[in-house]
Amino acid sequence: APEMSTLGKFTAKADIWAFGMLVFHLVPKKKFAELTMQPEEDAARALSRQVQGGASQDSCTAKLINIATSCVAMSAQDRPGAEEVENQLHALLQVLLQN
């Protein structure tokens, strides 16, 4: 997490950041190969925007990307807590199980 390099301490929010990065590593490489970034936009936001904008994209993948994007916010204060991430993933799982 960004704050780990400056503050040198591990926190629950750093774990959330690591989870978000893990999700991005699991996203098919094709999505990254097609990534186009706008000025002053980081890769996480660009990927989230691109997945949301693609009409043919899997909505569950888009939701997972949105969760991951919130997890990799530069400021630890802007990241969700573990319980919130768990609730979002549980809701996503329920959608998958209904299909």
CORHUKA-V692524 format. One line per field, one symbol per residue. ss: DSSP state (2 for helix, 1 for strand, 0 for the rest). psi: psi as a letter, one per 30 degrees, with the letter a starting at -180 (. if undefined). burial: + if it has 24 or more other ideal C-beta (glycine too) atoms within 12 Angstrom, else -. Layout:
ss = ???
psi = ???
burial = ???
//
This chain:
ss = 022222200002222222222222220022222000000000222222222220000022222222222220000222000222222222222222220
psi = kefefefgkklefeeeeeeeeeeeffkkfeeefgkkklkgkleeeeeeeeeefjfgkkeeeeeeeeeeeffgkekeffklleeeeeeeeeeeeeeeff.
burial = +-----------++-+++++--++--+---+---+-------++++++-++-----+---+++++++++++++--+--++----+--++--+-------
//
